Amino acid sequence: MLMAWRHPSTIALIEKITVSERKVDEDKVLISMEELLRSPLSVRPTDPWLIKRIRSRFLTPPSNNPYNLTFAQHPLKGKMTIIRNILKERRGGFFIETTALDGEINSHTLILEKELGWRGALIEGNPKYLESLRLKNRKAWTINACLSVNQYPVKVTLSQNLLSNRINEKPQTGTTAKPALAEVQCFPFYSILLALNTTVVDFFRLDVAGDEIKVLKTIPWDKVNIKVLYVKSSYAPNWKMELKKYLTSNHYNVFRDELHDTLFVKRDYAT
């Protein structure tokens, strides 16, 4: 369990930098600010300093260059048909997709972007994929981070294994090989929304390797409007039941329950 330990050098910094008085030059105290992001300190998800930090250090703007894609036809085109029907082929919507990988092979948002002119944000904290993601020239923001399971930013150890984004993953039983690890910055979902200047998301693809419910519980539902949620849910029957119970209590209906994913639509959703 992460402890709320404060480095002595950051205590004075926190006392000086308040929400109402943020006049310290960011670059001059870069090391101390990195310490602020590393541990679960008293940084609120709406803190203006935090929002500014995300914008300046972790967001890459949409590309203006032509797409650089591998496949002539989108690999998930058939799977996205039902979601497009729910969205009534709406044009110009806004999406957020986690575990974006390379932005193509397993992307649920590329077809919305290419064929319906949607814009949005691709969240990928694994450095193994970041370069290939950016080379695809997606017309969406790229966010070099992961989603925090807490109401504050924190750094975690992330496995760089090709097919896994699990945090603090251990080697499989019977193996001696250690997974390649990287330290990755995580932010609350609401902080990322504020950094993107929006609280409305038309389509949210959430896949964070088992931490989906924890991430969802950080969201202030009275302040955001997420219309369609497509959540990875292939873990355990009781896990899926908890997911459904939580989202239905927050005004969502289960539209489609698949083997690996569950599709939720907000009750008052209208295109």
QUINORDA-V688414 format. One record per residue. PSI is psi as a letter, one per 40 degrees, with the letter a starting at -180 (NA if undefined). Layout:
PSI + PSI
This chain:
h + h + i + g + h + h + h + d + d + d + d + d + d + d + d + d + g + i + d + e + g + g + e + h + h + d + d + d + f + d + d + d + d + d + d + d + d + d + i + g + a + g + h + i + e + e + h + d + d + d + d + d + d + d + d + d + e + e + h + h + i + i + i + e + i + i + i + g + i + d + h + d + h + h + d + f + d + d + d + e + d + d + d + d + d + d + e + f + f + i + i + f + a + h + i + h + h + i + f + e + b + e + e + c + d + f + h + e + e + d + d + d + d + d + d + e + f + i + i + a + h + h + h + h + e + h + e + d + e + d + d + d + d + d + e + e + f + i + f + i + i + h + h + g + i + i + h + i + e + i + f + i + i + i + i + i + h + h + h + e + i + d + e + i + f + i + h + f + i + i + i + i + h + e + i + e + h + h + i + h + i + i + h + i + h + i + i + i + d + d + d + d + d + d + d + e + f + i + e + h + h + d + h + h + h + h + h + f + f + e + e + d + d + d + d + d + e + e + h + g + d + e + e + i + g + h + d + h + h + h + h + h + f + g + c + i + d + d + d + d + d + d + d + d + d + d + d + d + e + f + f + i + i + h + d + h + h + i + d + e + i + h + h + i + h + h + d + e + h + h + NA
